[in-house]
Amino acid sequence: MGLSLVVGPAKAGKIASLLEGYLAQIDRDPLLIVPNAADVERVERDLLRRAGALLSGSIGTFEDVFREVALAGGQARPVVGDAQRALVVRRALSRTALNGLGRSARFAGFADSLLATLGELESGLLDPQHLDGDLGRLYTAYRGELDRLGLWDQDLLRRHGVERLRSELPAWDGRPVFAYGFEDLTGAEWGLLEALAGRAQVMVSLPYEPGRTAFASLQGTAEDLGALAHGRIAELPARSAEYGHPALAHVERFLFTDEPPHGPELEGAIRFFEGAGARAALELVAAEILELAHAGTSLESIALVVPSLERWRAPVDTALTTFGVPFALEGRARLAETAFGQSLLALLRFAWQGGGRQDLYGYLRSPFSGFSRSNVDFLEGRLRGRGVVAGSTVEEATVRLRDGHPIPALEVLRGAASPLGAVRTLTGAMLRAAHGLEAPPVGELTLPDLRAQDAVTSLLDEL
């Protein structure tokens, strides 16, 4: 039992060392912890290339381990989803008297910021009694609301998993554990590794080299894990020159060094672009991508990395589309950024939040309403000419122009037994209006609508 640590720079063979250790313990049903769920399949393929077949062992993320341990106990609770957690925070906020934060709490973004803050506190295994002031009261109210509902959030699940490992002998059966892919540890993750190291053989890899400026931020993590390893530390030498261009290997070895030695010729391995603003810089990048594609590089093998997909989505789309570069974005879009979501939200604003003509006709003009474009042009043209803007007046005038026929979607929202049921029925009707019933709505053009409707359905199921 105990923890052993493998450190070294990128491409030093740390993961290969862990996989070899994993296969050496395969008869003991080992566990391999990977950074993300997407890494599970890739690592499985790597292991199969090495071993041919695997009849035991498991691969998962930290979250999988927390869930396995916490939910196996007799006091497990249901775990709230993101939407439920947001509602719990807003309810706690409405029931808490605030002093210093009272004025800030009036703004819509306050609850989202509070959610993130509470997540950090819980990840650090801090309890409400560790805090005072408004934040302490909000944390206490949030925990109290979860207890009243008999629920956990994801952070409380992690905490309970750590507490079970620390206090209950049956919580772990002695399986060896191997972990890689993190550069820092939350309090819960640290607690998990520490508790597992007292019950089983644990092997951890960390990208770190002592004394290098590029790894200075990881020094504390390396020292803490090193203390837990009690000297069982393997330091792997750099091997970047074996895998990359000499210029890239030079950058890897001397990044952030005050006086680096003279490096090799770049030879196109590294290119620098300078443009007047984001649009100009992205156009230079788009031109470079086209040049690479014309030289024989497949577009699937070219990656464009940006600081924030949400913030850069529009300029990237504009620049690459202008240059005729096909591309796909890896990330989740907000519902309001999809055509389906814009139409749905516009209608809900009109029906439930006192929206005006712009909201109702934003929905009616979409393909999800079932109204023809010429009909909507006629209706809105009459309303514009009469200066009709307010919500109730807009609906009344629209119904009169339709010879008394009501708007079907509004009838659905008002006639359903519950708001959730109303939205569920409405989203199905919207898809039918846009894509019909003659054939399944398949293909690249319909995929965004299907994904948006599926996301809404998942949210309704959660609520």
Legacy VTK file of the C-alpha trace (Angstrom):
# vtk DataFile Version 3.0
C-alpha trace
ASCII
DATASET POLYDATA
POINTS 463 float
0.000 0.000 0.000
0.985 3.643 -0.344
1.466 6.217 -3.066
4.222 6.338 -5.678
4.833 9.351 -7.906
6.064 9.591 -11.506
7.189 13.042 -12.659
8.688 14.426 -15.828
8.018 16.854 -18.698
5.685 16.235 -21.606
6.458 13.195 -23.781
8.741 11.719 -21.113
6.772 8.467 -20.951
4.792 9.063 -17.746
1.496 7.718 -19.087
3.247 4.708 -20.646
4.764 3.950 -17.255
1.312 4.090 -15.630
-0.237 1.854 -18.280
2.521 -0.715 -17.852
1.919 -0.672 -14.098
-1.821 -1.022 -14.696
-1.337 -4.086 -16.908
1.107 -5.599 -14.405
-1.694 -5.476 -11.788
-4.520 -6.547 -14.120
-5.265 -9.688 -12.108
-6.174 -7.446 -9.143
-8.869 -5.513 -11.063
-7.031 -2.141 -11.023
-8.611 1.281 -11.553
-7.167 3.881 -13.932
-8.246 7.498 -13.378
-8.103 9.633 -16.555
-8.696 13.401 -16.969
-11.960 13.335 -18.946
-14.650 10.927 -20.055
-13.445 11.378 -23.651
-10.072 9.874 -22.675
-11.588 6.558 -21.588
-12.012 5.129 -25.092
-8.588 6.355 -26.235
-6.850 4.741 -23.255
-8.815 1.524 -23.745
-7.500 1.302 -27.319
-3.963 1.976 -26.103
-4.226 -0.798 -23.499
-5.636 -3.241 -26.039
-2.732 -2.541 -28.383
-0.395 -3.446 -25.541
-2.231 -6.464 -24.112
-4.476 -7.773 -26.884
-7.414 -8.398 -24.547
-8.568 -7.197 -21.110
-10.853 -9.245 -18.868
-10.653 -7.089 -15.734
-9.784 -3.590 -14.604
-11.746 -0.364 -15.027
-11.139 3.152 -16.356
-12.914 6.318 -15.248
-12.571 9.894 -14.083
-12.282 11.302 -10.579
-16.032 11.948 -10.730
-16.688 8.284 -11.456
-14.690 7.247 -8.387
-16.419 9.778 -6.123
-19.813 8.562 -7.337
-18.945 4.876 -6.956
-17.743 5.288 -3.370
-20.361 7.790 -2.178
-23.424 6.083 -3.618
-22.381 2.668 -2.278
-22.981 3.871 1.282
-26.244 3.494 3.118
-26.825 7.251 3.492
-26.648 8.224 -0.176
-28.958 10.955 -1.456
-30.111 11.909 -4.963
-27.702 14.326 -6.685
-29.047 17.571 -8.142
-28.268 18.605 -11.699
-27.009 22.012 -12.794
-30.487 23.470 -13.297
-31.743 22.196 -9.939
-28.670 23.553 -8.205
-29.219 26.979 -9.759
-32.793 26.999 -8.435
-31.621 25.946 -4.963
-29.112 28.802 -4.894
-31.743 31.331 -5.962
-34.122 30.099 -3.272
-31.393 30.323 -0.629
-30.547 33.809 -1.861
-34.160 34.964 -1.590
-34.392 33.716 2.004
-31.157 35.228 3.308
-30.846 38.707 4.797
-27.746 40.379 3.368
-25.791 43.441 4.406
-22.641 44.070 2.397
-23.765 42.037 -0.623
-27.395 43.139 -0.615
-27.084 45.634 -3.466
-25.064 43.259 -5.643
-27.561 40.441 -5.096
-30.188 42.326 -7.117
-28.344 41.660 -10.371
-28.951 38.539 -12.448
-25.306 37.464 -12.554
-24.957 37.376 -8.773
-26.525 33.913 -8.421
-24.232 32.478 -11.113
-21.167 33.933 -9.402
-22.383 32.605 -6.062
-22.773 29.141 -7.599
-19.154 29.182 -8.752
-17.947 30.424 -5.361
-19.873 27.752 -3.457
-18.420 25.127 -5.786
-14.886 26.261 -4.941
-15.646 26.241 -1.209
-17.098 22.756 -1.371
-14.270 21.460 -3.568
-11.913 22.638 -0.820
-13.962 20.668 1.762
-14.807 23.854 3.649
-17.937 23.940 5.822
-20.230 26.959 6.384
-18.905 27.403 9.933
-15.483 28.167 8.459
-16.879 31.423 7.033
-18.561 34.502 8.426
-20.437 37.501 7.028
-22.815 37.396 4.088
-20.955 34.586 2.343
-21.160 32.407 5.427
-24.903 33.048 5.731
-25.472 32.278 2.056
-23.443 29.068 2.321
-25.423 28.032 5.398
-28.741 28.791 3.660
-27.695 26.821 0.562
-26.677 23.783 2.601
-29.874 24.070 4.636
-31.994 24.095 1.489
-30.257 20.967 0.181
-30.793 19.226 3.548
-34.460 20.253 3.566
-34.919 18.678 0.134
-32.865 15.602 1.034
-30.419 16.191 -1.826
-26.696 16.411 -2.496
-24.967 18.504 -5.077
-21.934 17.125 -6.886
-19.522 18.645 -4.358
-21.330 17.110 -1.387
-21.200 13.761 -3.165
-17.424 14.163 -3.466
-17.150 15.077 0.219
-19.201 12.056 1.262
-17.028 9.799 -0.887
-13.878 11.057 0.850
-15.464 10.715 4.280
-16.491 7.109 3.544
-12.957 6.210 2.472
-11.565 7.769 5.638
-13.992 6.146 8.048
-15.491 2.941 6.593
-13.378 -0.134 5.949
-15.723 -1.629 3.284
-15.530 1.590 1.220
-12.604 0.234 -0.856
-11.656 -3.334 -1.632
-7.914 -2.881 -2.088
-7.877 -2.483 -5.877
-4.712 -0.721 -7.121
-5.272 2.819 -8.417
-3.416 4.646 -11.193
-4.077 8.328 -11.963
-2.816 10.850 -14.497
-3.876 13.980 -16.368
-4.180 16.652 -13.674
-1.979 19.640 -12.921
-3.613 20.591 -9.657
-5.785 18.900 -7.056
-8.917 20.174 -5.376
-9.311 19.490 -1.686
-11.704 16.642 -2.478
-9.354 15.054 -5.038
-6.433 15.328 -2.639
-8.537 13.779 0.112
-9.510 10.924 -2.228
-5.907 10.092 -3.202
-4.717 10.377 0.393
-7.458 8.057 1.644
-6.892 5.554 -1.169
-3.147 5.538 -0.511
-3.900 4.283 3.005
-5.892 1.349 1.617
-4.274 0.356 -1.682
-1.345 0.785 -4.019
-1.705 4.193 -5.736
0.485 5.395 -8.619
0.185 9.009 -9.790
1.886 10.859 -12.646
2.449 14.615 -12.680
3.947 16.876 -15.380
6.773 18.405 -13.337
10.527 18.987 -13.380
12.243 20.336 -10.253
13.832 23.756 -10.665
12.174 24.666 -13.982
10.308 27.980 -14.154
7.663 26.523 -16.475
6.601 24.118 -13.706
6.845 26.548 -10.780
3.054 26.620 -10.343
3.071 22.847 -9.762
5.813 22.863 -7.162
3.382 22.824 -4.227
1.392 19.908 -5.677
4.605 17.988 -6.423
5.929 18.548 -2.895
2.641 17.484 -1.270
2.431 14.314 -3.357
6.132 13.679 -2.782
5.625 13.849 0.973
2.776 11.346 0.674
4.991 9.094 -1.485
7.739 8.931 1.190
10.515 8.912 -1.399
8.839 6.605 -3.931
9.382 9.093 -6.773
10.471 8.296 -10.326
11.854 11.271 -12.287
11.758 10.616 -16.027
14.161 12.509 -18.318
13.029 14.765 -21.148
12.459 13.099 -24.523
10.781 15.894 -26.471
13.554 15.919 -29.084
12.578 12.360 -30.048
9.007 13.347 -30.947
8.983 16.928 -32.215
10.787 19.388 -34.432
14.015 20.691 -32.858
12.513 24.192 -32.622
9.503 22.897 -30.676
11.740 20.796 -28.457
13.836 23.911 -27.752
10.738 25.868 -26.731
9.630 23.029 -24.441
12.998 22.847 -22.716
13.636 26.566 -22.243
10.164 28.090 -21.894
10.200 31.062 -19.463
13.964 30.801 -19.022
15.568 34.219 -18.489
18.623 33.541 -20.673
17.889 30.633 -23.019
20.609 29.433 -25.391
20.368 30.166 -29.078
17.841 27.793 -30.612
17.747 25.935 -33.935
16.230 27.346 -37.110
12.428 27.454 -37.019
12.000 26.014 -40.513
8.273 26.677 -40.400
7.707 24.672 -37.202
6.597 27.854 -35.441
4.936 30.800 -37.170
4.049 34.176 -35.692
1.152 36.312 -36.954
0.399 39.892 -36.032
-2.817 41.591 -37.078
-4.747 44.773 -36.252
-7.406 43.205 -34.036
-8.997 39.783 -33.654
-10.563 39.753 -37.134
-7.283 40.541 -38.887
-5.354 37.982 -36.839
-7.920 35.281 -37.575
-7.810 36.082 -41.286
-4.041 35.467 -41.217
-4.703 32.159 -39.484
-7.373 31.247 -42.065
-4.940 31.992 -44.888
-2.331 29.764 -43.223
-4.864 26.934 -42.890
-5.692 27.200 -46.580
-1.991 27.100 -47.455
-1.517 23.958 -45.364
-4.581 22.339 -46.941
-3.348 23.115 -50.467
0.013 21.583 -49.543
-1.679 18.304 -48.705
-2.480 18.552 -44.988
-5.974 17.237 -44.237
-8.270 19.726 -42.538
-9.206 17.082 -39.943
-5.615 17.163 -38.666
-5.556 20.957 -38.130
-6.656 22.344 -34.766
-7.365 25.989 -33.980
-7.207 26.756 -30.246
-8.772 29.949 -28.845
-8.895 31.285 -25.261
-12.693 31.042 -24.999
-14.974 29.381 -27.518
-17.984 31.381 -26.365
-16.201 34.719 -26.831
-14.394 33.802 -30.057
-17.132 31.794 -31.750
-18.470 34.696 -33.876
-15.108 36.078 -35.144
-13.804 32.558 -35.881
-16.987 31.751 -37.800
-16.726 34.994 -39.785
-13.040 34.660 -40.683
-13.054 30.976 -41.646
-16.320 31.233 -43.561
-15.032 34.263 -45.499
-11.966 32.272 -46.595
-14.049 29.216 -47.433
-12.447 27.009 -44.768
-14.720 24.144 -43.623
-14.596 23.755 -39.839
-16.385 22.270 -36.857
-16.535 23.714 -33.362
-15.830 21.422 -30.412
-17.907 22.808 -27.595
-21.419 23.338 -26.330
-23.550 26.167 -27.653
-26.013 27.998 -25.458
-29.654 27.327 -26.226
-30.161 30.999 -27.087
-27.434 30.711 -29.756
-29.431 28.140 -31.749
-32.320 28.922 -34.088
-34.557 26.499 -32.185
-33.652 28.061 -28.841
-34.122 31.635 -30.030
-37.611 30.809 -31.289
-38.618 28.945 -28.117
-37.263 31.576 -25.735
-38.906 34.398 -27.680
-42.299 32.721 -27.334
-41.800 31.994 -23.617
-40.786 35.606 -22.987
-43.961 36.777 -24.674
-46.239 34.314 -22.869
-44.714 34.342 -19.376
-42.674 37.522 -19.006
-44.832 40.160 -20.644
-42.900 40.334 -23.893
-43.948 42.475 -26.837
-44.403 42.293 -30.562
-40.746 41.585 -31.235
-40.858 38.421 -29.095
-44.085 37.017 -30.514
-43.156 37.702 -34.104
-39.601 36.462 -33.510
-41.255 33.110 -32.908
-43.850 33.404 -35.689
-41.201 34.247 -38.288
-39.209 31.104 -37.454
-39.799 27.812 -39.284
-40.846 26.295 -35.947
-44.136 28.182 -35.750
-45.877 26.574 -38.728
-46.839 30.007 -40.097
-45.947 30.912 -43.673
-43.578 33.839 -44.164
-46.101 35.749 -46.293
-48.771 35.389 -43.605
-46.431 36.693 -40.900
-45.363 39.604 -43.120
-49.020 40.549 -43.589
-49.847 40.311 -39.863
-46.820 42.208 -38.587
-47.145 44.826 -41.308
-50.648 45.661 -40.096
-49.461 45.835 -36.475
-46.543 48.069 -37.363
-48.819 50.413 -39.254
-51.101 50.713 -36.218
-48.221 51.108 -33.751
-49.198 47.988 -31.786
-46.270 46.977 -29.548
-47.478 45.864 -26.087
-47.942 42.150 -25.393
-51.668 41.738 -24.743
-52.564 44.211 -27.470
-50.277 42.429 -29.945
-52.002 39.101 -29.336
-55.503 40.568 -29.541
-54.732 42.393 -32.780
-53.085 39.297 -34.289
-56.091 37.095 -33.424
-58.498 39.639 -34.969
-56.463 39.710 -38.173
-56.633 35.902 -38.218
-60.435 36.058 -38.176
-60.553 35.105 -34.505
-58.287 32.073 -34.731
-55.965 31.910 -31.710
-52.230 31.291 -31.933
-51.799 27.521 -31.375
-48.520 27.734 -29.434
-49.983 30.183 -26.903
-52.982 27.899 -26.474
-50.610 25.024 -25.716
-48.762 27.041 -23.066
-51.971 28.134 -21.362
-53.853 24.866 -21.585
-51.253 22.444 -20.216
-51.477 21.055 -16.693
-48.012 22.398 -15.785
-45.411 24.756 -17.255
-42.966 21.878 -17.740
-45.586 19.842 -19.576
-46.425 22.861 -21.713
-42.818 23.343 -22.833
-42.424 19.616 -23.508
-45.486 19.595 -25.772
-44.457 22.830 -27.450
-40.931 21.686 -28.354
-42.323 18.575 -30.052
-44.777 20.689 -32.024
-41.984 23.064 -33.067
-39.914 20.229 -34.527
-42.935 18.878 -36.405
-43.703 22.313 -37.812
-40.142 22.784 -39.055
-39.407 19.302 -40.389
-42.784 17.644 -40.918
-43.837 14.053 -40.400
-43.108 12.635 -43.835
-39.564 11.484 -43.069
-37.184 11.438 -40.088
-35.405 14.800 -39.669
-31.869 13.610 -40.330
-28.873 15.374 -41.819
-26.460 18.166 -41.012
-29.091 20.904 -41.390
-31.505 19.363 -38.884
-28.942 18.141 -36.355
-28.685 21.464 -34.445
-32.476 21.536 -34.005
-32.550 17.950 -32.742
-29.720 18.599 -30.314
-31.389 21.745 -29.004
-34.707 19.960 -28.512
-32.928 17.071 -26.777
-31.165 19.523 -24.433
-34.488 21.117 -23.519
-36.030 17.691 -22.911
-33.115 16.706 -20.653
-33.566 19.917 -18.676
-37.285 19.261 -18.266
-36.529 15.705 -17.085
-34.079 17.099 -14.523
-36.592 19.624 -13.212
LINES 1 464
463 0 1 2 3 4 5 6 7 8 9 10 11 12 13 14 15 16 17 18 19 20 21 22 23 24 25 26 27 28 29 30 31 32 33 34 35 36 37 38 39 40 41 42 43 44 45 46 47 48 49 50 51 52 53 54 55 56 57 58 59 60 61 62 63 64 65 66 67 68 69 70 71 72 73 74 75 76 77 78 79 80 81 82 83 84 85 86 87 88 89 90 91 92 93 94 95 96 97 98 99 100 101 102 103 104 105 106 107 108 109 110 111 112 113 114 115 116 117 118 119 120 121 122 123 124 125 126 127 128 129 130 131 132 133 134 135 136 137 138 139 140 141 142 143 144 145 146 147 148 149 150 151 152 153 154 155 156 157 158 159 160 161 162 163 164 165 166 167 168 169 170 171 172 173 174 175 176 177 178 179 180 181 182 183 184 185 186 187 188 189 190 191 192 193 194 195 196 197 198 199 200 201 202 203 204 205 206 207 208 209 210 211 212 213 214 215 216 217 218 219 220 221 222 223 224 225 226 227 228 229 230 231 232 233 234 235 236 237 238 239 240 241 242 243 244 245 246 247 248 249 250 251 252 253 254 255 256 257 258 259 260 261 262 263 264 265 266 267 268 269 270 271 272 273 274 275 276 277 278 279 280 281 282 283 284 285 286 287 288 289 290 291 292 293 294 295 296 297 298 299 300 301 302 303 304 305 306 307 308 309 310 311 312 313 314 315 316 317 318 319 320 321 322 323 324 325 326 327 328 329 330 331 332 333 334 335 336 337 338 339 340 341 342 343 344 345 346 347 348 349 350 351 352 353 354 355 356 357 358 359 360 361 362 363 364 365 366 367 368 369 370 371 372 373 374 375 376 377 378 379 380 381 382 383 384 385 386 387 388 389 390 391 392 393 394 395 396 397 398 399 400 401 402 403 404 405 406 407 408 409 410 411 412 413 414 415 416 417 418 419 420 421 422 423 424 425 426 427 428 429 430 431 432 433 434 435 436 437 438 439 440 441 442 443 444 445 446 447 448 449 450 451 452 453 454 455 456 457 458 459 460 461 462
